[in-house]
Amino acid sequence: MTDFHLAQVNIGRLVAPLTGPELADFVAQLPEINALADGSPGFIWRMVGDEGEDATDLRPDSDDDMVIINCSVWESVEALRAFTYHSDHLRVLSRRREWFQRMAEAYQALWWVPAGHRPSAAEAMERVSRIRQHGPGPEAFTFRAPYPAPAATAGR
């Protein structure tokens, strides 16, 4: 077991309410895609809301109730990349413009967390904010500009 795992967050602004017909296909695919993530090599944890199925009931932006969040923890950047771009997740990801508005600012972040840590929505949103304000760095980065995990603690 390593001392650090990779947390990821992505947020999106819906084109319509989740209960509307415009989002029906997206909502219908959530259980399948979540199960795919849960069973993927390197997957550790994903955020869920009060309903316990997914995080679609969480609203991380108090100023905009059309913004939803996805947050998870993985063993490595490589494990997350494999799930994101080399699994059936890509089929759903390729349709994101049908369900989400194009965002002018950063909408995703990756960062290292101590093994066992589970990020809150507020922590995740802070990482997106960090990229928006300062660009990628060791505290919040992207697939295009990844940073290595912090060095392991000596003597463990």
CORZIKA-V143670 format. One record per residue. N is the residue number from 1. SS is DSSP state (h for helix, s for strand, l for the rest). PSI is psi in whole degrees, 0 to 359 (NA if undefined). Layout:
BEGIN
N;SS;PSI + N;SS;PSI
END
This chain:
BEGIN
1;l;139 + 2;l;164 + 3;l;338 + 4;s;148 + 5;s;166 + 6;s;123 + 7;s;147 + 8;s;148 + 9;s;143 + 10;s;143 + 11;s;158 + 12;s;147 + 13;s;117 + 14;s;149 + 15;l;344 + 16;l;168 + 17;l;147 + 18;l;331 + 19;l;355 + 20;l;163 + 21;h;334 + 22;h;334 + 23;h;4 + 24;h;317 + 25;h;320 + 26;h;309 + 27;h;321 + 28;h;331 + 29;h;348 + 30;h;313 + 31;h;319 + 32;h;314 + 33;h;322 + 34;h;320 + 35;h;322 + 36;h;314 + 37;h;310 + 38;h;328 + 39;l;4 + 40;l;145 + 41;l;133 + 42;l;352 + 43;s;140 + 44;s;311 + 45;s;153 + 46;s;148 + 47;l;138 + 48;l;156 + 49;l;197 + 50;l;333 + 51;l;339 + 52;l;358 + 53;l;314 + 54;l;189 + 55;l;16 + 56;l;344 + 57;l;352 + 58;l;142 + 59;l;96 + 60;l;346 + 61;l;105 + 62;l;343 + 63;l;351 + 64;l;102 + 65;l;6 + 66;l;358 + 67;s;129 + 68;s;165 + 69;s;148 + 70;s;126 + 71;s;137 + 72;s;169 + 73;s;138 + 74;s;161 + 75;l;329 + 76;l;166 + 77;h;319 + 78;h;319 + 79;h;315 + 80;h;318 + 81;h;318 + 82;h;314 + 83;h;312 + 84;h;315 + 85;h;353 + 86;l;28 + 87;l;183 + 88;l;349 + 89;h;325 + 90;h;327 + 91;h;318 + 92;h;317 + 93;h;323 + 94;l;345 + 95;l;9 + 96;h;329 + 97;h;342 + 98;h;331 + 99;h;339 + 100;s;143 + 101;l;151 + 102;l;131 + 103;l;134 + 104;l;333 + 105;l;170 + 106;l;142 + 107;l;6 + 108;s;158 + 109;s;149 + 110;s;146 + 111;s;157 + 112;s;137 + 113;s;152 + 114;s;141 + 115;l;132 + 116;l;345 + 117;l;140 + 118;l;111 + 119;l;147 + 120;l;166 + 121;h;321 + 122;h;317 + 123;h;316 + 124;h;316 + 125;h;326 + 126;h;324 + 127;h;321 + 128;h;316 + 129;h;319 + 130;h;316 + 131;h;319 + 132;h;321 + 133;h;324 + 134;h;354 + 135;l;177 + 136;l;144 + 137;s;183 + 138;l;339 + 139;l;340 + 140;s;123 + 141;s;184 + 142;l;172 + 143;l;324 + 144;l;335 + 145;l;65 + 146;l;154 + 147;l;148 + 148;l;159 + 149;l;149 + 150;l;156 + 151;l;144 + 152;l;147 + 153;l;128 + 154;l;146 + 155;l;10 + 156;l;NA
END
